[in-house]
Amino acid sequence: MLLSVNCIDHMLADIDECAVGSGSNRCFKIARCNNTMGNYTCSCPEGHTGDGYGETGCEPDPKTTNFKPFIGM
């Protein structure tokens, strides 16, 4: 049996997963959320590294952190 489906072009509404309060994305709390058609991406802000997702998505980048160790008295 052959099943045929005819599709008509439809304009689909995009859900903004990045909208404040939507709860629709898994971006790390300081990550930037970028809404795309049908999806979203996360990225870390300058001075941080990581994929931007989940609980540990962005960590301070040791190459750009002004960390100076304290050397005793």
MDAnalysis code that builds the backbone (N, CA, C; Angstrom):
import MDAnalysis as mda
import numpy as np

u = mda.Universe.empty(219, n_residues=73, atom_resindex=np.repeat(np.arange(73), 3), trajectory=True)
u.add_TopologyAttr("name", ["N", "CA", "C"] * 73)
u.add_TopologyAttr("resid", np.arange(1, 74))
u.add_TopologyAttr("resname", ["MET", "LEU", "LEU", "SER", "VAL", "ASN", "CYS", "ILE", "ASP", "HIS", "MET", "LEU", "ALA", "ASP", "ILE", "ASP", "GLU", "CYS", "ALA", "VAL", "GLY", "SER", "GLY", "SER", "ASN", "ARG", "CYS", "PHE", "LYS", "ILE", "ALA", "ARG", "CYS", "ASN", "ASN", "THR", "MET", "GLY", "ASN", "TYR", "THR", "CYS", "SER", "CYS", "PRO", "GLU", "GLY", "HIS", "THR", "GLY", "ASP", "GLY", "TYR", "GLY", "GLU", "THR", "GLY", "CYS", "GLU", "PRO", "ASP", "PRO", "LYS", "THR", "THR", "ASN", "PHE", "LYS", "PRO", "PHE", "ILE", "GLY", "MET"])
u.atoms.positions = np.array([
    [0.839, -1.179, 0.000],
    [0.000, 0.000, 0.000],
    [0.886, 1.244, 0.000],
    [0.618, 2.163, -0.852],
    [1.374, 3.395, -0.980],
    [0.586, 4.522, -0.340],
    [1.219, 5.219, 0.575],
    [0.563, 6.335, 1.262],
    [1.104, 7.629, 0.692],
    [0.251, 8.476, 0.248],
    [0.659, 9.752, -0.328],
    [0.113, 10.885, 0.523],
    [0.958, 11.841, 0.806],
    [0.547, 13.004, 1.591],
    [0.861, 14.254, 0.787],
    [-0.119, 15.086, 0.608],
    [0.080, 16.359, -0.075],
    [0.322, 17.437, 0.972],
    [1.396, 18.164, 0.837],
    [1.723, 19.230, 1.790],
    [1.501, 20.586, 1.137],
    [0.938, 21.458, 1.895],
    [0.754, 22.842, 1.467],
    [1.759, 23.669, 2.258],
    [2.420, 24.605, 1.598],
    [3.381, 25.453, 2.308],
    [2.692, 26.210, 3.429],
    [3.238, 26.080, 4.615],
    [2.712, 26.774, 5.787],
    [3.832, 27.572, 6.434],
    [3.497, 28.713, 6.950],
    [4.447, 29.499, 7.722],
    [4.305, 29.035, 9.165],
    [5.335, 28.404, 9.689],
    [5.298, 27.908, 11.056],
    [5.750, 28.993, 12.018],
    [5.070, 29.085, 13.133],
    [5.448, 30.064, 14.149],
    [6.618, 29.512, 14.945],
    [7.613, 30.322, 15.170],
    [8.772, 29.916, 15.965],
    [8.508, 30.229, 17.421],
    [8.852, 29.308, 18.291],
    [8.777, 29.540, 19.732],
    [10.114, 30.112, 20.161],
    [10.098, 31.242, 20.828],
    [11.335, 31.872, 21.288],
    [11.759, 31.235, 22.601],
    [12.649, 30.239, 22.500],
    [13.141, 29.547, 23.693],
    [13.970, 30.457, 24.587],
    [14.414, 31.586, 24.058],
    [15.258, 32.512, 24.811],
    [14.468, 33.605, 25.528],
    [13.180, 33.666, 25.300],
    [12.368, 34.700, 25.937],
    [12.464, 34.588, 27.459],
    [12.593, 35.729, 28.118],
    [12.698, 35.756, 29.573],
    [11.497, 35.052, 30.187],
    [11.776, 34.126, 31.089],
    [10.709, 33.422, 31.790],
    [10.117, 32.256, 31.027],
    [10.631, 31.964, 29.826],
    [10.045, 30.873, 29.044],
    [10.395, 29.506, 29.628],
    [11.575, 29.389, 30.254],
    [12.012, 28.107, 30.808],
    [12.220, 27.053, 29.734],
    [12.374, 27.484, 28.490],
    [12.463, 26.551, 27.372],
    [13.884, 26.278, 26.895],
    [14.882, 26.774, 27.599],
    [16.257, 26.502, 27.167],
    [17.092, 26.006, 28.347],
    [18.218, 25.377, 28.010],
    [19.121, 24.846, 29.019],
    [20.428, 25.643, 29.082],
    [20.390, 26.915, 28.721],
    [21.606, 27.728, 28.768],
    [22.037, 27.951, 30.214],
    [23.351, 27.951, 30.427],
    [23.935, 28.266, 31.725],
    [23.506, 29.675, 32.113],
    [23.405, 29.937, 33.408],
    [22.831, 31.206, 33.884],
    [23.498, 32.465, 33.338],
    [24.805, 32.433, 33.040],
    [25.453, 33.638, 32.495],
    [25.650, 33.555, 30.983],
    [25.223, 32.450, 30.371],
    [25.402, 32.272, 28.925],
    [24.407, 33.124, 28.149],
    [24.759, 33.424, 26.911],
    [23.856, 34.135, 26.009],
    [23.034, 33.104, 25.252],
    [21.736, 33.323, 25.199],
    [20.834, 32.451, 24.452],
    [20.528, 33.129, 23.124],
    [20.650, 32.392, 22.030],
    [20.361, 32.923, 20.701],
    [19.242, 32.092, 20.083],
    [18.068, 32.690, 19.919],
    [16.936, 31.985, 19.322],
    [17.175, 31.810, 17.828],
    [16.946, 30.590, 17.340],
    [17.018, 30.292, 15.912],
    [15.693, 29.650, 15.514],
    [15.414, 29.556, 14.250],
    [14.151, 28.981, 13.799],
    [14.063, 27.517, 14.240],
    [13.152, 27.245, 15.151],
    [12.923, 25.885, 15.616],
    [13.910, 25.383, 16.648],
    [14.811, 26.220, 17.134],
    [15.832, 25.781, 18.080],
    [16.440, 26.991, 18.781],
    [17.564, 26.786, 19.441],
    [18.326, 27.859, 20.072],
    [19.754, 27.382, 20.277],
    [20.671, 28.323, 20.490],
    [22.046, 27.996, 20.839],
    [22.445, 28.803, 22.061],
    [23.446, 28.315, 22.781],
    [23.969, 29.006, 23.953],
    [25.448, 29.288, 23.714],
    [25.933, 30.409, 24.217],
    [27.357, 30.729, 24.118],
    [27.784, 31.485, 25.370],
    [29.028, 31.289, 25.729],
    [29.563, 31.929, 26.934],
    [29.978, 33.366, 26.647],
    [29.860, 34.232, 27.650],
    [30.296, 35.617, 27.459],
    [31.820, 35.707, 27.400],
    [32.306, 36.837, 26.962],
    [33.743, 37.077, 26.882],
    [34.390, 36.841, 28.239],
    [35.550, 36.202, 28.225],
    [36.265, 35.905, 29.455],
    [35.892, 34.559, 30.054],
    [35.013, 33.845, 29.373],
    [34.588, 32.520, 29.832],
    [34.731, 31.524, 28.695],
    [34.815, 30.258, 29.064],
    [34.939, 29.192, 28.080],
    [33.940, 28.090, 28.390],
    [33.557, 27.332, 27.394],
    [32.610, 26.235, 27.560],
    [31.574, 26.257, 26.457],
    [30.628, 25.310, 26.541],
    [29.609, 25.232, 25.496],
    [28.366, 26.069, 25.802],
    [28.256, 26.591, 27.032],
    [27.138, 27.447, 27.391],
    [25.908, 26.715, 27.879],
    [25.949, 25.389, 27.896],
    [24.787, 24.597, 28.289],
    [24.968, 23.987, 29.674],
    [23.870, 23.715, 30.351],
    [23.878, 22.964, 31.597],
    [24.400, 23.723, 32.805],
    [24.711, 22.962, 33.843],
    [25.136, 23.543, 35.123],
    [26.565, 24.079, 35.109],
    [27.419, 23.553, 34.270],
    [28.818, 24.007, 34.224],
    [29.184, 24.499, 32.832],
    [28.227, 25.097, 32.160],
    [28.391, 25.496, 30.771],
    [29.406, 26.581, 30.492],
    [29.701, 27.448, 31.462],
    [30.665, 28.532, 31.271],
    [31.559, 28.619, 32.503],
    [32.834, 28.510, 32.270],
    [33.824, 28.634, 33.343],
    [34.741, 29.810, 33.007],
    [35.302, 30.462, 34.024],
    [36.261, 31.530, 33.739],
    [37.412, 30.987, 32.888],
    [37.780, 31.723, 31.869],
    [38.879, 31.320, 30.983],
    [40.191, 31.696, 31.649],
    [41.016, 30.697, 31.987],
    [42.283, 31.012, 32.670],
    [43.217, 31.893, 31.839],
    [43.034, 31.923, 30.534],
    [43.878, 32.761, 29.675],
    [43.534, 34.233, 29.801],
    [42.309, 34.542, 30.233],
    [41.899, 35.936, 30.310],
    [41.611, 36.402, 31.731],
    [41.672, 35.485, 32.690],
    [41.405, 35.852, 34.078],
    [42.629, 36.535, 34.672],
    [42.414, 37.611, 35.372],
    [43.517, 38.344, 35.992],
    [43.833, 37.791, 37.377],
    [44.017, 36.483, 37.445],
    [44.307, 35.826, 38.708],
    [45.800, 35.955, 39.010],
    [46.113, 36.506, 40.191],
    [47.504, 36.623, 40.608],
    [47.632, 35.900, 41.949],
    [48.375, 34.813, 41.955],
    [48.503, 34.067, 43.204],
    [49.232, 34.885, 44.264],
    [48.834, 34.689, 45.512],
    [49.478, 35.362, 46.627],
    [50.680, 34.548, 47.056],
    [51.839, 35.153, 47.066],
    [53.054, 34.487, 47.513],
    [53.362, 34.980, 48.922],
    [53.393, 34.074, 49.897],
    [53.604, 34.355, 51.336],
    [54.319, 35.644, 51.704],
    [54.582, 35.805, 52.987],
    [55.161, 37.036, 53.525],
    [56.594, 37.174, 53.259],
])
